[in-house]
Amino acid sequence: MPNDIDRNASAQRRTSKLLTAMGIFVGLGIIAYIILTLLVNRSVPANPDTRYTGTNGISVYYDSSIWSVCQMTEDDTLGTVLEVATADTSDGEDYEAVLLQRGTADTYEDFIGASEKDLKQAYGVIKPRKVNLTVDGAEVEAVRCDIQTYYAVLATITYPSGDVVYVSGLTKLASINDVVNLVESVTLS
């Protein structure tokens, strides 16, 4: 009989250790999720060292070690926009770009909806999800669309003056914070 008691006690200790280990694993997962959520939803650019104001009156603070291109450009769809990008061309697989267009509420009937439709036609399956972005003194509506290994970030930043900044961004999955930081630094001059 002592063998059965010893075996039961040993089994209980193993079960207890296993449950404790599982609890620690789940707890670490919850902590990692909270940290990632805080990183994605932070409202201050990580390391801004440069301010640029485009001829369209949009200003951004950005980290020049990430965004090596910041210039006014002509986009086929959006017209004259402030372009911020990680490279001069989109040839590299780590290429990221954000286009910032200034307009009013009448410029587009439904900028985000129409952009999502265009993305779906171009790429097939996209998964739009709301993104929490904060821009001082403005109301922001934003989504990210999962496209294979990329996110498309679409946003409208509406100011009390009636000015609207339309944002179109493309980024690798791991670099969404770079775009969030950039968009949250937008101001009008």
RAHUWO-V123450 format. One record per residue. N is the residue number from 1. RES is the residue in one letter. PSI is psi in whole degrees, 0 to 359 (* if undefined). OMEGA is omega in radians with two decimals (* if undefined). Layout:
<<N	RES	PSI	OMEGA> <N	RES	PSI	OMEGA>>
This chain:
<<1	M	323	3.13> <2	P	331	3.13> <3	N	319	3.12> <4	D	320	3.13> <5	I	317	3.11> <6	D	318	3.13> <7	R	318	3.13> <8	N	317	3.13> <9	A	319	3.12> <10	S	319	3.12> <11	A	321	3.13> <12	Q	319	3.11> <13	R	316	3.10> <14	R	316	3.12> <15	T	317	3.12> <16	S	316	3.11> <17	K	318	3.14> <18	L	315	3.11> <19	L	321	3.10> <20	T	315	3.13> <21	A	318	3.11> <22	M	320	3.11> <23	G	318	3.11> <24	I	317	3.14> <25	F	314	3.12> <26	V	317	3.13> <27	G	318	3.10> <28	L	322	3.09> <29	G	319	3.12> <30	I	317	3.12> <31	I	317	3.12> <32	A	319	3.11> <33	Y	317	3.14> <34	I	316	3.14> <35	I	315	3.12> <36	L	320	3.12> <37	T	317	3.12> <38	L	321	3.13> <39	L	317	-3.12> <40	V	328	-3.05> <41	N	17	3.12> <42	R	154	-3.01> <43	S	15	3.13> <44	V	130	3.10> <45	P	144	-3.05> <46	A	300	-3.08> <47	N	63	-3.12> <48	P	134	3.11> <49	D	358	-3.07> <50	T	140	3.04> <51	R	134	3.13> <52	Y	135	3.04> <53	T	120	3.14> <54	G	167	3.13> <55	T	346	3.08> <56	N	6	3.07> <57	G	6	3.09> <58	I	130	3.08> <59	S	144	3.05> <60	V	146	2.93> <61	Y	132	-3.07> <62	Y	164	3.11> <63	D	109	-3.06> <64	S	343	3.08> <65	S	340	3.09> <66	I	309	-3.04> <67	W	94	-3.09> <68	S	346	3.14> <69	V	127	3.05> <70	C	109	-3.01> <71	Q	163	2.99> <72	M	139	-3.12> <73	T	168	3.12> <74	E	116	3.13> <75	D	140	-3.11> <76	D	322	-3.08> <77	T	314	-2.99> <78	L	346	-3.08> <79	G	218	-3.11> <80	T	122	-3.09> <81	V	158	2.96> <82	L	122	-3.13> <83	E	129	3.03> <84	V	125	-3.04> <85	A	164	-3.14> <86	T	351	3.13> <87	A	166	3.13> <88	D	332	-3.14> <89	T	163	-3.12> <90	S	19	-3.09> <91	D	324	-3.07> <92	G	149	-3.12> <93	E	344	3.12> <94	D	14	-3.11> <95	Y	133	3.06> <96	E	144	3.11> <97	A	147	3.06> <98	V	128	3.09> <99	L	132	-3.09> <100	L	114	-3.11> <101	Q	138	3.10> <102	R	136	3.12> <103	G	206	3.06> <104	T	178	3.13> <105	A	336	-3.13> <106	D	351	-3.10> <107	T	318	3.12> <108	Y	142	3.07> <109	E	315	3.14> <110	D	82	-3.04> <111	F	309	-3.07> <112	I	314	3.14> <113	G	315	3.14> <114	A	321	3.12> <115	S	319	3.08> <116	E	318	3.12> <117	K	315	3.11> <118	D	318	3.13> <119	L	319	-3.14> <120	K	320	3.10> <121	Q	322	-3.10> <122	A	323	-2.99> <123	Y	356	-3.10> <124	G	250	-3.08> <125	V	125	2.98> <126	I	154	-3.14> <127	K	92	3.13> <128	P	139	3.08> <129	R	141	3.10> <130	K	146	3.10> <131	V	136	3.09> <132	N	108	3.08> <133	L	146	3.14> <134	T	126	3.05> <135	V	124	-3.10> <136	D	129	3.06> <137	G	15	-3.10> <138	A	159	3.04> <139	E	133	-3.06> <140	V	132	2.95> <141	E	127	-3.07> <142	A	147	3.03> <143	V	157	2.94> <144	R	141	3.12> <145	C	119	3.11> <146	D	122	3.13> <147	I	96	-3.13> <148	Q	246	-3.12> <149	T	16	-3.12> <150	Y	161	2.92> <151	Y	138	2.87> <152	A	130	3.12> <153	V	123	-3.13> <154	L	135	-3.13> <155	A	154	2.93> <156	T	129	3.12> <157	I	110	-3.04> <158	T	124	-3.13> <159	Y	154	3.12> <160	P	334	3.14> <161	S	347	-3.08> <162	G	349	3.08> <163	D	144	3.10> <164	V	135	3.01> <165	V	123	3.12> <166	Y	126	-3.05> <167	V	129	3.01> <168	S	120	-3.12> <169	G	153	3.07> <170	L	129	-3.08> <171	T	156	3.00> <172	K	155	-3.10> <173	L	319	-3.06> <174	A	350	-3.03> <175	S	20	-3.11> <176	I	327	-3.14> <177	N	327	3.11> <178	D	317	-3.14> <179	V	317	3.11> <180	V	312	3.14> <181	N	317	-3.13> <182	L	311	-3.11> <183	V	321	-3.13> <184	E	350	3.11> <185	S	0	-3.06> <186	V	135	2.99> <187	T	164	3.06> <188	L	145	3.09> <189	S	*	*>>
